[in-house]
Amino acid sequence: MSMRPRTGAKRTVLGTIRQLPSYLRLLGGLLFDGRVSLVDRVLVVGAIAYIVSPLDFIPDVIPFLGQVDDVFLLVVALQRLVKRAGRSVVQRHWRGDPSDLSDASLAAAVGAAAFFLPGGAKSRLGRLMGRR
């Protein structure tokens, strides 16, 4: 059986998973940086609290759909946090390759998380991120 190289969304998702420790350090740095808006930090903490909470708009016991609202809220909150923190603040907390902080790379990371969302939620997320 021949192994085909991974392309497209699968490659992006796998690459993002490999960089998860760097993204978690970035998240921690931004959450405790006083230069980042308190509102943006609270939105991310709220999204995380919603994910771990047993109360959901769509119960997690419903396969796939139960996790969609969790992923969607977290992705939107993280995107807002990174965008509004500013490039210099984000770079201060980033430990990975600086080229991974390009707008295209950050959009790909958010897109990797959105990979698990259904089409309508993906398009809404794209509109929220300023993409058409």
N, CA, C and O atoms as CSV, one atom per row, in Angstrom:
chain,resi,resn,atom,element,x,y,z
A,1,MET,N,N,0.855,-1.163,0.000
A,1,MET,CA,C,0.000,0.000,0.000
A,1,MET,C,C,0.902,1.227,0.000
A,1,MET,O,O,1.810,1.333,0.825
A,2,SER,N,N,0.656,2.154,-0.921
A,2,SER,CA,C,1.496,3.347,-1.014
A,2,SER,C,C,0.947,4.440,-0.103
A,2,SER,O,O,-0.263,4.587,0.064
A,3,MET,N,N,1.862,5.195,0.475
A,3,MET,CA,C,1.481,6.295,1.352
A,3,MET,C,C,1.432,7.567,0.530
A,3,MET,O,O,2.427,7.955,-0.083
A,4,ARG,N,N,0.282,8.215,0.514
A,4,ARG,CA,C,0.149,9.482,-0.191
A,4,ARG,C,C,0.489,10.614,0.758
A,4,ARG,O,O,0.162,10.541,1.942
A,5,PRO,N,N,1.147,11.672,0.258
A,5,PRO,CA,C,1.418,12.806,1.141
A,5,PRO,C,C,0.111,13.486,1.538
A,5,PRO,O,O,-0.824,13.572,0.741
A,6,ARG,N,N,0.058,13.963,2.769
A,6,ARG,CA,C,-1.138,14.653,3.248
A,6,ARG,C,C,-1.179,16.043,2.650
A,6,ARG,O,O,-0.160,16.728,2.557
A,7,THR,N,N,-2.353,16.443,2.253
A,7,THR,CA,C,-2.501,17.766,1.680
A,7,THR,C,C,-3.702,18.458,2.290
A,7,THR,O,O,-4.524,17.833,2.961
A,8,GLY,N,N,-3.792,19.735,2.054
A,8,GLY,CA,C,-4.970,20.508,2.429
A,8,GLY,C,C,-5.251,20.543,3.908
A,8,GLY,O,O,-4.346,20.720,4.725
A,9,ALA,N,N,-6.510,20.372,4.247
A,9,ALA,CA,C,-6.978,20.534,5.620
A,9,ALA,C,C,-6.326,19.546,6.578
A,9,ALA,O,O,-5.994,19.916,7.704
A,10,LYS,N,N,-6.136,18.303,6.158
A,10,LYS,CA,C,-5.527,17.309,7.049
A,10,LYS,C,C,-4.107,17.717,7.438
A,10,LYS,O,O,-3.718,17.592,8.599
A,11,ARG,N,N,-3.335,18.204,6.466
A,11,ARG,CA,C,-1.964,18.629,6.757
A,11,ARG,C,C,-1.988,19.812,7.722
A,11,ARG,O,O,-1.184,19.865,8.652
A,12,THR,N,N,-2.897,20.757,7.512
A,12,THR,CA,C,-2.997,21.922,8.386
A,12,THR,C,C,-3.388,21.503,9.795
A,12,THR,O,O,-2.813,21.997,10.765
A,13,VAL,N,N,-4.345,20.610,9.922
A,13,VAL,CA,C,-4.768,20.140,11.236
A,13,VAL,C,C,-3.618,19.440,11.940
A,13,VAL,O,O,-3.374,19.707,13.116
A,14,LEU,N,N,-2.908,18.559,11.260
A,14,LEU,CA,C,-1.783,17.849,11.875
A,14,LEU,C,C,-0.661,18.808,12.265
A,14,LEU,O,O,-0.061,18.660,13.329
A,15,GLY,N,N,-0.379,19.783,11.416
A,15,GLY,CA,C,0.643,20.781,11.731
A,15,GLY,C,C,0.263,21.597,12.950
A,15,GLY,O,O,1.110,21.894,13.793
A,16,THR,N,N,-0.995,21.958,13.047
A,16,THR,CA,C,-1.468,22.729,14.191
A,16,THR,C,C,-1.386,21.897,15.465
A,16,THR,O,O,-1.030,22.420,16.521
A,17,ILE,N,N,-1.706,20.621,15.381
A,17,ILE,CA,C,-1.614,19.744,16.549
A,17,ILE,C,C,-0.164,19.665,17.036
A,17,ILE,O,O,0.089,19.684,18.241
A,18,ARG,N,N,0.785,19.578,16.101
A,18,ARG,CA,C,2.199,19.533,16.484
A,18,ARG,C,C,2.633,20.824,17.178
A,18,ARG,O,O,3.518,20.798,18.033
A,19,GLN,N,N,2.027,21.935,16.822
A,19,GLN,CA,C,2.400,23.216,17.418
A,19,GLN,C,C,1.565,23.557,18.650
A,19,GLN,O,O,1.700,24.651,19.199
A,20,LEU,N,N,0.722,22.658,19.083
A,20,LEU,CA,C,-0.164,22.918,20.207
A,20,LEU,C,C,0.577,23.455,21.445
A,20,LEU,O,O,0.079,24.394,22.066
A,21,PRO,N,N,1.736,22.911,21.833
A,21,PRO,CA,C,2.433,23.479,22.995
A,21,PRO,C,C,2.782,24.962,22.806
A,21,PRO,O,O,2.665,25.747,23.747
A,22,SER,N,N,3.204,25.345,21.610
A,22,SER,CA,C,3.505,26.756,21.363
A,22,SER,C,C,2.259,27.615,21.453
A,22,SER,O,O,2.295,28.712,22.009
A,23,TYR,N,N,1.148,27.116,20.906
A,23,TYR,CA,C,-0.101,27.868,20.969
A,23,TYR,C,C,-0.597,27.979,22.412
A,23,TYR,O,O,-1.141,29.016,22.791
A,24,LEU,N,N,-0.422,26.940,23.217
A,24,LEU,CA,C,-0.847,26.997,24.613
A,24,LEU,C,C,-0.007,27.998,25.402
A,24,LEU,O,O,-0.542,28.719,26.244
A,25,ARG,N,N,1.311,28.054,25.141
A,25,ARG,CA,C,2.160,29.057,25.798
A,25,ARG,C,C,1.753,30.461,25.381
A,25,ARG,O,O,1.734,31.378,26.203
A,26,LEU,N,N,1.424,30.632,24.092
A,26,LEU,CA,C,0.963,31.926,23.601
A,26,LEU,C,C,-0.336,32.317,24.310
A,26,LEU,O,O,-0.481,33.453,24.760
A,27,LEU,N,N,-1.258,31.398,24.405
A,27,LEU,CA,C,-2.526,31.663,25.067
A,27,LEU,C,C,-2.297,32.072,26.522
A,27,LEU,O,O,-2.858,33.064,26.987
A,28,GLY,N,N,-1.478,31.311,27.234
A,28,GLY,CA,C,-1.182,31.646,28.632
A,28,GLY,C,C,-0.548,33.013,28.771
A,28,GLY,O,O,-0.907,33.778,29.666
A,29,GLY,N,N,0.391,33.326,27.895
A,29,GLY,CA,C,1.033,34.638,27.936
A,29,GLY,C,C,0.046,35.762,27.694
A,29,GLY,O,O,0.074,36.776,28.392
A,30,LEU,N,N,-0.823,35.595,26.716
A,30,LEU,CA,C,-1.802,36.637,26.401
A,30,LEU,C,C,-2.831,36.804,27.516
A,30,LEU,O,O,-3.267,37.919,27.801
A,31,LEU,N,N,-3.215,35.700,28.143
A,31,LEU,CA,C,-4.222,35.780,29.206
A,31,LEU,C,C,-3.698,36.522,30.436
A,31,LEU,O,O,-4.486,37.091,31.192
A,32,PHE,N,N,-2.387,36.523,30.643
A,32,PHE,CA,C,-1.817,37.174,31.822
A,32,PHE,C,C,-1.068,38.461,31.489
A,32,PHE,O,O,-0.390,39.020,32.350
A,33,ASP,N,N,-1.181,38.927,30.270
A,33,ASP,CA,C,-0.512,40.164,29.847
A,33,ASP,C,C,-1.460,41.337,30.056
A,33,ASP,O,O,-2.549,41.367,29.483
A,34,GLY,N,N,-1.054,42.292,30.866
A,34,GLY,CA,C,-1.889,43.448,31.173
A,34,GLY,C,C,-2.156,44.350,29.979
A,34,GLY,O,O,-3.067,45.177,30.030
A,35,ARG,N,N,-1.380,44.211,28.901
A,35,ARG,CA,C,-1.608,45.034,27.704
A,35,ARG,C,C,-2.780,44.529,26.879
A,35,ARG,O,O,-3.264,45.232,25.993
A,36,VAL,N,N,-3.236,43.327,27.161
A,36,VAL,CA,C,-4.350,42.729,26.433
A,36,VAL,C,C,-5.642,43.121,27.137
A,36,VAL,O,O,-5.726,43.090,28.364
A,37,SER,N,N,-6.638,43.486,26.356
A,37,SER,CA,C,-7.923,43.925,26.891
A,37,SER,C,C,-8.515,42.888,27.839
A,37,SER,O,O,-8.516,41.689,27.557
A,38,LEU,N,N,-9.014,43.374,28.958
A,38,LEU,CA,C,-9.656,42.492,29.931
A,38,LEU,C,C,-10.870,41.794,29.315
A,38,LEU,O,O,-11.121,40.620,29.588
A,39,VAL,N,N,-11.614,42.516,28.492
A,39,VAL,CA,C,-12.787,41.923,27.840
A,39,VAL,C,C,-12.384,40.732,26.982
A,39,VAL,O,O,-13.038,39.690,27.022
A,40,ASP,N,N,-11.310,40.877,26.206
A,40,ASP,CA,C,-10.864,39.777,25.341
A,40,ASP,C,C,-10.391,38.590,26.159
A,40,ASP,O,O,-10.643,37.442,25.793
A,41,ARG,N,N,-9.706,38.854,27.263
A,41,ARG,CA,C,-9.251,37.755,28.128
A,41,ARG,C,C,-10.436,37.047,28.773
A,41,ARG,O,O,-10.449,35.820,28.871
A,42,VAL,N,N,-11.432,37.817,29.212
A,42,VAL,CA,C,-12.606,37.231,29.847
A,42,VAL,C,C,-13.400,36.389,28.845
A,42,VAL,O,O,-13.931,35.339,29.206
A,43,LEU,N,N,-13.484,36.842,27.587
A,43,LEU,CA,C,-14.196,36.058,26.575
A,43,LEU,C,C,-13.552,34.687,26.370
A,43,LEU,O,O,-14.260,33.689,26.238
A,44,VAL,N,N,-12.226,34.626,26.343
A,44,VAL,CA,C,-11.538,33.335,26.171
A,44,VAL,C,C,-11.754,32.460,27.404
A,44,VAL,O,O,-12.067,31.276,27.280
A,45,VAL,N,N,-11.589,33.039,28.584
A,45,VAL,CA,C,-11.805,32.268,29.810
A,45,VAL,C,C,-13.257,31.783,29.871
A,45,VAL,O,O,-13.519,30.656,30.291
A,46,GLY,N,N,-14.197,32.632,29.452
A,46,GLY,CA,C,-15.604,32.233,29.414
A,46,GLY,C,C,-15.852,31.090,28.447
A,46,GLY,O,O,-16.616,30.172,28.746
A,47,ALA,N,N,-15.204,31.144,27.281
A,47,ALA,CA,C,-15.351,30.059,26.300
A,47,ALA,C,C,-14.794,28.751,26.854
A,47,ALA,O,O,-15.384,27.687,26.666
A,48,ILE,N,N,-13.658,28.836,27.536
A,48,ILE,CA,C,-13.064,27.634,28.137
A,48,ILE,C,C,-13.983,27.101,29.236
A,48,ILE,O,O,-14.198,25.893,29.336
A,49,ALA,N,N,-14.524,28.002,30.059
A,49,ALA,CA,C,-15.447,27.581,31.125
A,49,ALA,C,C,-16.689,26.926,30.529
A,49,ALA,O,O,-17.196,25.944,31.072
A,50,TYR,N,N,-17.178,27.461,29.422
A,50,TYR,CA,C,-18.344,26.884,28.761
A,50,TYR,C,C,-18.045,25.452,28.287
A,50,TYR,O,O,-18.886,24.561,28.402
A,51,ILE,N,N,-16.845,25.254,27.758
A,51,ILE,CA,C,-16.459,23.934,27.250
A,51,ILE,C,C,-16.419,22.901,28.373
A,51,ILE,O,O,-16.869,21.769,28.190
A,52,VAL,N,N,-15.891,23.278,29.520
A,52,VAL,CA,C,-15.773,22.306,30.612
A,52,VAL,C,C,-17.038,22.208,31.453
A,52,VAL,O,O,-17.180,21.293,32.264
A,53,SER,N,N,-17.951,23.144,31.262
A,53,SER,CA,C,-19.204,23.136,32.005
A,53,SER,C,C,-20.112,22.001,31.526
A,53,SER,O,O,-20.140,21.686,30.336
A,54,PRO,N,N,-20.847,21.395,32.444
A,54,PRO,CA,C,-21.789,20.354,32.019
A,54,PRO,C,C,-23.024,20.935,31.321
A,54,PRO,O,O,-23.778,20.192,30.693
A,55,LEU,N,N,-23.236,22.235,31.422
A,55,LEU,CA,C,-24.378,22.884,30.777
A,55,LEU,C,C,-23.966,23.391,29.401
A,55,LEU,O,O,-22.952,24.075,29.260
A,56,ASP,N,N,-24.757,23.052,28.392
A,56,ASP,CA,C,-24.470,23.447,27.011
A,56,ASP,C,C,-25.766,23.812,26.311
A,56,ASP,O,O,-26.841,23.335,26.676
A,57,PHE,N,N,-25.652,24.667,25.299
A,57,PHE,CA,C,-26.795,24.936,24.436
A,57,PHE,C,C,-27.161,23.663,23.675
A,57,PHE,O,O,-28.334,23.320,23.524
A,58,ILE,N,N,-26.120,22.974,23.201
A,58,ILE,CA,C,-26.300,21.685,22.538
A,58,ILE,C,C,-25.543,20.667,23.392
A,58,ILE,O,O,-24.314,20.715,23.433
A,59,PRO,N,N,-26.226,19.755,24.070
A,59,PRO,CA,C,-25.552,18.813,24.979
A,59,PRO,C,C,-24.449,18.011,24.280
A,59,PRO,O,O,-24.601,17.577,23.138
A,60,ASP,N,N,-23.337,17.827,24.996
A,60,ASP,CA,C,-22.196,17.095,24.449
A,60,ASP,C,C,-22.501,15.618,24.191
A,60,ASP,O,O,-21.759,14.957,23.465
A,61,VAL,N,N,-23.567,15.101,24.765
A,61,VAL,CA,C,-23.901,13.690,24.538
A,61,VAL,C,C,-24.426,13.458,23.125
A,61,VAL,O,O,-24.497,12.316,22.672
A,62,ILE,N,N,-24.793,14.531,22.425
A,62,ILE,CA,C,-25.213,14.405,21.026
A,62,ILE,C,C,-23.941,14.362,20.185
A,62,ILE,O,O,-23.223,15.359,20.109
A,63,PRO,N,N,-23.652,13.227,19.555
A,63,PRO,CA,C,-22.398,13.094,18.806
A,63,PRO,C,C,-22.225,14.217,17.780
A,63,PRO,O,O,-23.177,14.621,17.112
A,64,PHE,N,N,-21.013,14.699,17.674
A,64,PHE,CA,C,-20.565,15.735,16.748
A,64,PHE,C,C,-21.194,17.090,17.043
A,64,PHE,O,O,-20.469,18.043,17.328
A,65,LEU,N,N,-22.511,17.205,16.983
A,65,LEU,CA,C,-23.168,18.498,17.201
A,65,LEU,C,C,-22.906,19.039,18.594
A,65,LEU,O,O,-22.840,20.253,18.787
A,66,GLY,N,N,-22.758,18.159,19.555
A,66,GLY,CA,C,-22.504,18.578,20.928
A,66,GLY,C,C,-21.174,19.281,21.107
A,66,GLY,O,O,-21.003,20.073,22.033
A,67,GLN,N,N,-20.235,18.995,20.224
A,67,GLN,CA,C,-18.928,19.639,20.319
A,67,GLN,C,C,-18.811,20.860,19.405
A,67,GLN,O,O,-17.903,21.672,19.588
A,68,VAL,N,N,-19.695,21.007,18.441
A,68,VAL,CA,C,-19.605,22.105,17.473
A,68,VAL,C,C,-19.700,23.459,18.162
A,68,VAL,O,O,-18.906,24.355,17.875
A,69,ASP,N,N,-20.658,23.619,19.066
A,69,ASP,CA,C,-20.795,24.916,19.713
A,69,ASP,C,C,-19.571,25.226,20.569
A,69,ASP,O,O,-19.152,26.381,20.657
A,70,ASP,N,N,-18.996,24.208,21.199
A,70,ASP,CA,C,-17.792,24.413,22.003
A,70,ASP,C,C,-16.637,24.920,21.130
A,70,ASP,O,O,-16.014,25.934,21.444
A,71,VAL,N,N,-16.364,24.217,20.051
A,71,VAL,CA,C,-15.255,24.585,19.162
A,71,VAL,C,C,-15.489,25.969,18.568
A,71,VAL,O,O,-14.571,26.787,18.509
A,72,PHE,N,N,-16.705,26.227,18.134
A,72,PHE,CA,C,-17.015,27.502,17.502
A,72,PHE,C,C,-16.755,28.667,18.462
A,72,PHE,O,O,-16.095,29.636,18.088
A,73,LEU,N,N,-17.261,28.584,19.684
A,73,LEU,CA,C,-17.065,29.664,20.650
A,73,LEU,C,C,-15.593,29.872,20.976
A,73,LEU,O,O,-15.125,31.008,21.049
A,74,LEU,N,N,-14.871,28.790,21.172
A,74,LEU,CA,C,-13.459,28.916,21.501
A,74,LEU,C,C,-12.670,29.525,20.348
A,74,LEU,O,O,-11.833,30.401,20.568
A,75,VAL,N,N,-12.921,29.078,19.135
A,75,VAL,CA,C,-12.198,29.594,17.974
A,75,VAL,C,C,-12.455,31.088,17.798
A,75,VAL,O,O,-11.522,31.854,17.554
A,76,VAL,N,N,-13.705,31.503,17.920
A,76,VAL,CA,C,-14.035,32.925,17.771
A,76,VAL,C,C,-13.354,33.753,18.868
A,76,VAL,O,O,-12.798,34.815,18.589
A,77,ALA,N,N,-13.399,33.269,20.110
A,77,ALA,CA,C,-12.786,34.005,21.220
A,77,ALA,C,C,-11.267,34.088,21.052
A,77,ALA,O,O,-10.677,35.138,21.307
A,78,LEU,N,N,-10.634,33.001,20.631
A,78,LEU,CA,C,-9.180,33.009,20.427
A,78,LEU,C,C,-8.786,33.933,19.278
A,78,LEU,O,O,-7.811,34.677,19.375
A,79,GLN,N,N,-9.547,33.878,18.201
A,79,GLN,CA,C,-9.250,34.745,17.053
A,79,GLN,C,C,-9.328,36.207,17.472
A,79,GLN,O,O,-8.459,37.003,17.115
A,80,ARG,N,N,-10.341,36.558,18.211
A,80,ARG,CA,C,-10.493,37.942,18.681
A,80,ARG,C,C,-9.332,38.323,19.600
A,80,ARG,O,O,-8.783,39.418,19.482
A,81,LEU,N,N,-8.958,37.433,20.508
A,81,LEU,CA,C,-7.858,37.701,21.438
A,81,LEU,C,C,-6.569,38.002,20.691
A,81,LEU,O,O,-5.912,39.005,20.967
A,82,VAL,N,N,-6.204,37.148,19.753
A,82,VAL,CA,C,-4.950,37.311,19.014
A,82,VAL,C,C,-4.993,38.563,18.150
A,82,VAL,O,O,-4.018,39.312,18.092
A,83,LYS,N,N,-6.108,38.791,17.483
A,83,LYS,CA,C,-6.220,39.942,16.587
A,83,LYS,C,C,-6.144,41.257,17.358
A,83,LYS,O,O,-5.456,42.185,16.932
A,84,ARG,N,N,-6.836,41.343,18.475
A,84,ARG,CA,C,-6.892,42.596,19.219
A,84,ARG,C,C,-5.687,42.806,20.132
A,84,ARG,O,O,-5.439,43.932,20.562
A,85,ALA,N,N,-4.937,41.755,20.437
A,85,ALA,CA,C,-3.745,41.911,21.278
A,85,ALA,C,C,-2.671,42.707,20.548
A,85,ALA,O,O,-1.902,43.438,21.172
A,86,GLY,N,N,-2.619,42.566,19.242
A,86,GLY,CA,C,-1.596,43.274,18.462
A,86,GLY,C,C,-0.389,42.401,18.199
A,86,GLY,O,O,-0.026,41.548,19.009
A,87,ARG,N,N,0.221,42.627,17.058
A,87,ARG,CA,C,1.341,41.796,16.612
A,87,ARG,C,C,2.507,41.804,17.608
A,87,ARG,O,O,3.065,40.746,17.899
A,88,SER,N,N,2.885,42.970,18.134
A,88,SER,CA,C,4.055,43.031,19.020
A,88,SER,C,C,3.816,42.248,20.318
A,88,SER,O,O,4.729,41.590,20.818
A,89,VAL,N,N,2.612,42.315,20.859
A,89,VAL,CA,C,2.299,41.569,22.085
A,89,VAL,C,C,2.297,40.074,21.795
A,89,VAL,O,O,2.838,39.291,22.576
A,90,VAL,N,N,1.700,39.677,20.692
A,90,VAL,CA,C,1.665,38.262,20.321
A,90,VAL,C,C,3.092,37.741,20.111
A,90,VAL,O,O,3.430,36.657,20.586
A,91,GLN,N,N,3.916,38.497,19.413
A,91,GLN,CA,C,5.299,38.070,19.168
A,91,GLN,C,C,6.086,37.936,20.468
A,91,GLN,O,O,6.974,37.089,20.571
A,92,ARG,N,N,5.775,38.746,21.435
A,92,ARG,CA,C,6.470,38.701,22.732
A,92,ARG,C,C,6.265,37.350,23.423
A,92,ARG,O,O,7.149,36.866,24.129
A,93,HIS,N,N,5.100,36.752,23.214
A,93,HIS,CA,C,4.775,35.496,23.898
A,93,HIS,C,C,4.948,34.260,23.024
A,93,HIS,O,O,4.773,33.143,23.513
A,94,TRP,N,N,5.281,34.421,21.767
A,94,TRP,CA,C,5.406,33.291,20.845
A,94,TRP,C,C,6.782,32.663,20.951
A,94,TRP,O,O,7.790,33.367,20.894
A,95,ARG,N,N,6.839,31.347,21.105
A,95,ARG,CA,C,8.107,30.619,21.209
A,95,ARG,C,C,8.403,29.785,19.966
A,95,ARG,O,O,9.466,29.170,19.872
A,96,GLY,N,N,7.484,29.760,19.025
A,96,GLY,CA,C,7.668,28.976,17.812
A,96,GLY,C,C,8.369,29.776,16.731
A,96,GLY,O,O,8.931,30.839,16.994
A,97,ASP,N,N,8.333,29.265,15.540
A,97,ASP,CA,C,8.922,29.913,14.375
A,97,ASP,C,C,8.174,31.220,14.104
A,97,ASP,O,O,6.948,31.204,13.989
A,98,PRO,N,N,8.879,32.352,14.000
A,98,PRO,CA,C,8.208,33.640,13.769
A,98,PRO,C,C,7.335,33.657,12.510
A,98,PRO,O,O,6.339,34.379,12.462
A,99,SER,N,N,7.697,32.871,11.495
A,99,SER,CA,C,6.890,32.854,10.272
A,99,SER,C,C,5.515,32.234,10.519
A,99,SER,O,O,4.590,32.443,9.735
A,100,ASP,N,N,5.380,31.469,11.611
A,100,ASP,CA,C,4.094,30.872,11.941
A,100,ASP,C,C,3.104,31.900,12.486
A,100,ASP,O,O,1.929,31.592,12.686
A,101,LEU,N,N,3.585,33.120,12.725
A,101,LEU,CA,C,2.706,34.179,13.218
A,101,LEU,C,C,2.177,35.067,12.100
A,101,LEU,O,O,1.511,36.070,12.359
A,102,SER,N,N,2.472,34.699,10.864
A,102,SER,CA,C,1.931,35.498,9.758
A,102,SER,C,C,0.414,35.411,9.779
A,102,SER,O,O,-0.159,34.467,10.322
A,103,ASP,N,N,-0.229,36.405,9.184
A,103,ASP,CA,C,-1.691,36.389,9.141
A,103,ASP,C,C,-2.211,35.103,8.507
A,103,ASP,O,O,-3.205,34.536,8.959
A,104,ALA,N,N,-1.533,34.652,7.463
A,104,ALA,CA,C,-1.962,33.429,6.771
A,104,ALA,C,C,-1.824,32.208,7.680
A,104,ALA,O,O,-2.692,31.335,7.684
A,105,SER,N,N,-0.728,32.143,8.457
A,105,SER,CA,C,-0.523,31.001,9.354
A,105,SER,C,C,-1.535,30.996,10.483
A,105,SER,O,O,-2.062,29.943,10.844
A,106,LEU,N,N,-1.812,32.169,11.046
A,106,LEU,CA,C,-2.798,32.239,12.115
A,106,LEU,C,C,-4.185,31.887,11.585
A,106,LEU,O,O,-4.956,31.198,12.253
A,107,ALA,N,N,-4.493,32.358,10.395
A,107,ALA,CA,C,-5.784,32.010,9.785
A,107,ALA,C,C,-5.860,30.513,9.536
A,107,ALA,O,O,-6.921,29.911,9.700
A,108,ALA,N,N,-4.731,29.894,9.137
A,108,ALA,CA,C,-4.715,28.450,8.908
A,108,ALA,C,C,-4.914,27.693,10.217
A,108,ALA,O,O,-5.586,26.662,10.236
A,109,ALA,N,N,-4.339,28.191,11.311
A,109,ALA,CA,C,-4.517,27.536,12.611
A,109,ALA,C,C,-5.974,27.603,13.046
A,109,ALA,O,O,-6.531,26.617,13.530
A,110,VAL,N,N,-6.592,28.774,12.870
A,110,VAL,CA,C,-8.011,28.900,13.199
A,110,VAL,C,C,-8.831,28.008,12.272
A,110,VAL,O,O,-9.790,27.368,12.703
A,111,GLY,N,N,-8.449,27.972,11.004
A,111,GLY,CA,C,-9.130,27.117,10.044
A,111,GLY,C,C,-8.999,25.650,10.408
A,111,GLY,O,O,-9.914,24.863,10.165
A,112,ALA,N,N,-7.853,25.273,10.996
A,112,ALA,CA,C,-7.662,23.883,11.417
A,112,ALA,C,C,-8.653,23.531,12.516
A,112,ALA,O,O,-9.218,22.438,12.519
A,113,ALA,N,N,-8.862,24.444,13.440
A,113,ALA,CA,C,-9.854,24.189,14.490
A,113,ALA,C,C,-11.255,24.157,13.887
A,113,ALA,O,O,-12.104,23.370,14.306
A,114,ALA,N,N,-11.486,25.015,12.907
A,114,ALA,CA,C,-12.800,25.080,12.261
A,114,ALA,C,C,-13.049,23.872,11.355
A,114,ALA,O,O,-14.177,23.646,10.916
A,115,PHE,N,N,-12.005,23.102,11.078
A,115,PHE,CA,C,-12.117,21.901,10.244
A,115,PHE,C,C,-13.235,20.990,10.748
A,115,PHE,O,O,-13.870,20.285,9.963
A,116,PHE,N,N,-13.472,21.006,12.048
A,116,PHE,CA,C,-14.450,20.107,12.665
A,116,PHE,C,C,-15.860,20.674,12.666
A,116,PHE,O,O,-16.797,20.007,13.106
A,117,LEU,N,N,-16.021,21.903,12.176
A,117,LEU,CA,C,-17.342,22.527,12.160
A,117,LEU,C,C,-18.079,22.202,10.873
A,117,LEU,O,O,-17.446,21.978,9.841
A,118,PRO,N,N,-19.412,22.172,10.914
A,118,PRO,CA,C,-20.165,21.981,9.677
A,118,PRO,C,C,-20.079,23.232,8.805
A,118,PRO,O,O,-19.698,24.300,9.283
A,119,GLY,N,N,-20.431,23.097,7.529
A,119,GLY,CA,C,-20.286,24.156,6.537
A,119,GLY,C,C,-20.857,25.499,6.944
A,119,GLY,O,O,-20.178,26.515,6.793
A,120,GLY,N,N,-22.073,25.544,7.454
A,120,GLY,CA,C,-22.691,26.811,7.843
A,120,GLY,C,C,-21.922,27.510,8.945
A,120,GLY,O,O,-21.764,28.730,8.911
A,121,ALA,N,N,-21.442,26.755,9.922
A,121,ALA,CA,C,-20.663,27.340,11.010
A,121,ALA,C,C,-19.310,27.822,10.498
A,121,ALA,O,O,-18.813,28.854,10.949
A,122,LYS,N,N,-18.710,27.089,9.564
A,122,LYS,CA,C,-17.438,27.526,8.980
A,122,LYS,C,C,-17.597,28.853,8.253
A,122,LYS,O,O,-16.765,29.749,8.398
A,123,SER,N,N,-18.665,28.981,7.471
A,123,SER,CA,C,-18.848,30.228,6.730
A,123,SER,C,C,-19.123,31.386,7.681
A,123,SER,O,O,-18.644,32.496,7.453
A,124,ARG,N,N,-19.885,31.146,8.740
A,124,ARG,CA,C,-20.122,32.200,9.739
A,124,ARG,C,C,-18.817,32.594,10.415
A,124,ARG,O,O,-18.562,33.780,10.622
A,125,LEU,N,N,-18.002,31.631,10.757
A,125,LEU,CA,C,-16.704,31.912,11.361
A,125,LEU,C,C,-15.850,32.726,10.398
A,125,LEU,O,O,-15.181,33.673,10.813
A,126,GLY,N,N,-15.865,32.370,9.123
A,126,GLY,CA,C,-15.116,33.126,8.124
A,126,GLY,C,C,-15.564,34.573,8.055
A,126,GLY,O,O,-14.733,35.473,7.938
A,127,ARG,N,N,-16.864,34.809,8.126
A,127,ARG,CA,C,-17.374,36.181,8.107
A,127,ARG,C,C,-16.932,36.931,9.354
A,127,ARG,O,O,-16.574,38.106,9.271
A,128,LEU,N,N,-16.951,36.269,10.515
A,128,LEU,CA,C,-16.527,36.907,11.757
A,128,LEU,C,C,-15.041,37.266,11.720
A,128,LEU,O,O,-14.610,38.242,12.333
A,129,MET,N,N,-14.270,36.460,10.993
A,129,MET,CA,C,-12.834,36.710,10.880
A,129,MET,C,C,-12.510,37.707,9.780
A,129,MET,O,O,-11.344,38.052,9.585
A,130,GLY,N,N,-13.519,38.175,9.061
A,130,GLY,CA,C,-13.274,39.171,8.027
A,130,GLY,C,C,-12.969,38.586,6.672
A,130,GLY,O,O,-12.541,39.304,5.769
A,131,ARG,N,N,-13.184,37.277,6.510
A,131,ARG,CA,C,-12.984,36.639,5.201
A,131,ARG,C,C,-14.323,36.459,4.533
A,131,ARG,O,O,-15.351,36.380,5.206
A,132,ARG,N,N,-14.325,36.394,3.256
A,132,ARG,CA,C,-15.568,36.211,2.500
A,132,ARG,C,C,-15.760,34.767,2.126
A,132,ARG,O,O,-16.753,34.421,1.486
